């Protein structure tokens, strides 16, 4: 078996662009679910709005790259307001219903034939990331003993991505140690008690939804520039479910929980996939049982079983606290 290849792709996945994207999405969800108790099942919509805000601004309207970033951020804020204003005065499950529906509505709008002149339809958009790569200071890639290999473009994506992850974690850490953050955690525990103390619970929920949406939208920008393309179906509901899996794996209401969860999740996915393919190639697994095209599905089954065991024996995640997550830990 080619163990060198297995460990190379697995180690690269720990710090790769996919881990960055999902870490940013999960950090935003951590603000919503982990600290405030908001059931947002449409986090992919925030990433999609940000990515398409950038792509459409540059590729469709010819605006500068930084204007596209601003458009994407404003779009994320407006989406939070549109989702939150009608629902956050109601029970939490209404927000869950609205957000999961809104994410699908936005995805279908982006792939709509009638809007394809601006969004590119199901094919998406390209030719908008040149402004990002024009700022690339790296003239060459990196090769650490053959174990980790990234070219100059990937190095630039990783540098910007991990800086954004670090800044996002710092922002969350500072805010959650402030009086504002303590109010959010109190709302998660008992919003009626917070309301009885004279706090505007609705206002705090809106602020949390906006903050988590904006942090998640950073993942949308990184998704767009790392692939140099946007395509609507990549922002489906499964994206949000993966982000929730990562959040729970690392530990909700923990600053570094989403980051560690993303790194572990994608390491397991890539490692199991590479292992299965190698076992099939060397004949250890018969092709009559499973072929290489089926390995991708089987890896999710195996990793899913492991996550089920985690939820049974440690439902608060790796770094989480049973007292701080809205999960039945009995």
WOMOPE-V605160 format. One record per backbone hydrogen bond with DSSP energy under -1.0 kcal/mol. NH is the residue of the N-H (numbers start at 1). CO is the residue of the C=O. E is the energy in kcal/mol with one decimal. If there is no record, write none. Layout:
nh->(NH,NH)
co->(CO,CO)
e->(E,E)
This chain:
nh->(3,6,7,8,9,10,11,12,13,20,21,22,23,24,25,26,27,28,29,30,31,32,33,35,38,40,45,47,48,49,50,51,52,53,54,55,56,57,58,59,61,63,68,69,70,71,72,73,74,75,76,77,78,79,80,81,82,83,84,85,88,90,94,96,97,98,99,100,101,102,103,104,105,106,107,108,109,110,111,112,116,118,119,120,123,124,125,133,134,135,136,142,144,145,147,150,155,156,157,158,159,160,161,162,163,164,165,166,167,168,169,170,171,172,173,174,175,176,178,181,182,183,184,185,186,187,188,189,190,194,195,196,198,199,201,204,205,206,207,208,209,210,211,212,213,214,215,216,217,218,219,221,222,223,224,225,226,227,228,229,230,234,235,239,241,242,243,244,245,246,247,248,249,250,251,260,261,262,263,264,265,266,267,268,269,270,271,272,273,274,275,276,277,278,279,280,281,282,284,285,289,290,294,298,299,301,302,303,304,305,306,307,308,309,310,311,312,313,314,317,318,319,324,327,329)
co->(1,2,3,4,5,6,7,8,9,16,17,18,19,20,21,22,23,24,25,26,27,28,29,30,32,38,42,43,44,45,46,47,48,49,50,51,52,53,54,55,56,57,64,65,66,67,68,69,70,71,72,73,74,75,76,77,78,79,80,81,84,87,91,92,93,94,95,96,97,98,99,100,101,102,103,104,105,106,107,109,113,115,115,116,120,121,230,129,130,132,133,150,148,143,144,142,151,152,153,154,155,156,157,158,159,160,161,162,163,164,165,166,167,168,169,170,171,172,175,175,178,179,180,181,182,183,184,185,186,190,191,192,195,194,199,200,201,202,203,204,205,206,207,208,209,210,211,212,213,214,216,217,218,219,220,221,222,223,224,224,125,231,232,236,237,238,239,240,241,242,243,244,245,246,247,256,257,258,259,260,261,262,263,264,265,266,267,268,269,270,271,272,273,274,275,276,277,278,279,279,286,286,291,294,295,297,298,299,300,301,302,303,304,305,306,307,308,309,310,314,249,250,321,325,327)
e->(-1.7,-1.9,-2.7,-2.0,-2.4,-1.7,-2.7,-2.3,-1.4,-1.6,-2.6,-2.3,-1.9,-2.4,-2.0,-2.4,-2.2,-1.9,-1.9,-2.2,-1.5,-1.8,-3.5,-2.1,-3.2,-1.5,-1.5,-1.5,-2.6,-2.8,-2.0,-2.7,-2.8,-2.2,-2.0,-2.8,-2.9,-1.4,-2.0,-2.8,-1.8,-3.1,-1.8,-1.7,-2.0,-2.5,-2.3,-2.2,-2.5,-2.4,-1.9,-2.0,-2.6,-2.3,-2.0,-2.0,-2.6,-2.3,-2.7,-2.4,-2.8,-2.2,-1.2,-1.5,-2.1,-2.6,-2.8,-1.9,-1.7,-2.8,-2.2,-1.3,-2.4,-2.6,-2.1,-2.5,-2.1,-2.3,-1.4,-1.0,-1.3,-1.7,-2.6,-1.7,-1.3,-1.0,-1.6,-2.0,-2.0,-1.1,-1.3,-3.1,-2.6,-1.1,-2.0,-2.2,-2.4,-1.8,-2.1,-2.8,-2.4,-2.4,-2.8,-2.7,-1.7,-2.2,-2.2,-2.4,-2.7,-2.6,-2.5,-2.3,-2.6,-2.4,-2.7,-2.6,-2.6,-2.6,-1.1,-1.2,-2.0,-1.7,-1.7,-2.1,-1.7,-2.4,-2.0,-1.4,-3.1,-1.5,-2.4,-2.0,-1.7,-1.6,-1.4,-2.0,-2.4,-2.2,-2.3,-2.3,-2.7,-2.4,-2.7,-2.8,-1.9,-2.6,-2.5,-2.3,-2.1,-1.0,-1.1,-2.0,-2.1,-2.4,-2.2,-2.6,-2.2,-1.4,-1.1,-1.1,-2.2,-1.7,-1.9,-1.2,-2.0,-2.4,-2.1,-2.3,-2.4,-2.5,-2.3,-2.7,-2.4,-2.4,-2.5,-2.6,-2.7,-2.1,-2.1,-2.6,-2.6,-2.2,-1.6,-2.5,-2.3,-2.3,-2.8,-2.6,-1.9,-2.8,-2.6,-2.6,-2.2,-2.2,-2.5,-2.1,-2.4,-2.1,-1.5,-1.6,-1.4,-2.0,-1.1,-2.1,-2.3,-1.4,-2.5,-2.7,-2.3,-2.1,-1.8,-2.2,-2.2,-2.0,-1.9,-2.4,-1.7,-2.6,-3.4,-1.9,-2.6,-2.3,-2.0,-1.6,-1.1)
